Amino acid sequence: MDSADIHRAKRLLLAAYNNLQIQPRSLHTVRTVIVVRWGTCKILLRETPTTMPLWLEVIDVASDMVTDRVGFLTIDEGIPHLGTFFRDDRTRTRNAVHAGNQELRLACAA
């Protein structure tokens, strides 16, 4: 993970955590905020009353399904995970664009 991803992940996660502190708790004492939303995904930060109090969840917006999640104890532990989500999303996007270009070439060649 490059330093730009680490810096962006740290900035976003700290802002989300600060915002989380002013959110009301649900019936199950869970608080949730959106860390970032782009394309077909959004990443949530959840605070739960469990042994793993903080969670990052990647949600597919179209299906509203969790596609990835990781728990951690402190914000500093969550920074590399958020950076990994950024890197994985860039890879998925690059692969989707490459696959789309391949289909276009095949269609034009036919």
Secondary structure as the mmCIF struct_conf table of DSSP 4:
data_model
#
loop_
_struct_conf.conf_type_id
_struct_conf.id
_struct_conf.beg_label_comp_id
_struct_conf.beg_label_asym_id
_struct_conf.beg_label_seq_id
_struct_conf.end_label_comp_id
_struct_conf.end_label_asym_id
_struct_conf.end_label_seq_id
HELX_RH_AL_P HELX_RH_AL_P1 SER A 3 LEU A 20
TURN_TY1_P TURN_TY1_P1 GLN A 21 ILE A 22
BEND BEND1 GLN A 23 GLN A 23
HELX_LH_PP_P HELX_LH_PP_P1 PRO A 24 ARG A 25
TURN_TY1_P TURN_TY1_P2 LEU A 27 HIS A 28
BEND BEND2 THR A 29 THR A 29
STRN STRN1 ARG A 31 TRP A 38
TURN_TY1_P TURN_TY1_P3 GLY A 39 THR A 40
STRN STRN2 CYS A 41 GLU A 47
BEND BEND3 PRO A 49 MET A 52
STRN STRN3 LEU A 54 ASP A 60
TURN_TY1_P TURN_TY1_P4 VAL A 61 ASP A 64
STRN STRN4 MET A 65 PHE A 72
BEND BEND4 LEU A 73 THR A 74
HELX_RH_AL_P HELX_RH_AL_P2 ILE A 75 ALA A 109
#
